Amino acid sequence: MVEFELRGEYIALCDLLKTEGIAESGGQGKAFVAEGIVMVDGETELRKTAKIRAGQIVECMGQQVKVIAASKN
């Protein structure tokens, strides 16, 4: 499982998939969501731009991403 440090309140699901290299583009990320192969916190997520916040776990294509809050320095 990899960790993604969230800079802000949330990130759109399709953007997270692209940022973490699971999808090659935002469009491919949206296609993965539409196909029903993306899970958020163990549940299939069908909203392409679902707001993913710190503490959530996203799974797709055998990869897991845990979203963590950015450290405040």
Stockholm file with secondary structure:
# STOCKHOLM 1.0

chainA/1-73         MVEFELRGEYIALCDLLKTEGIAESGGQGKAFVAEGIVMVDGETELRKTAKIRAGQIVECMGQQVKVIAASKN
#=GR chainA/1-73 SS CEEEEECSSCEEHHHHHHHTTSSSSHHHHHHHHHTTCEEETTEECCCTTCEECTTCEEEETTEEEEEEECCCC
#=GC SS_cons        CEEEEECSSCEEHHHHHHHTTSSSSHHHHHHHHHTTCEEETTEECCCTTCEECTTCEEEETTEEEEEEECCCC
//
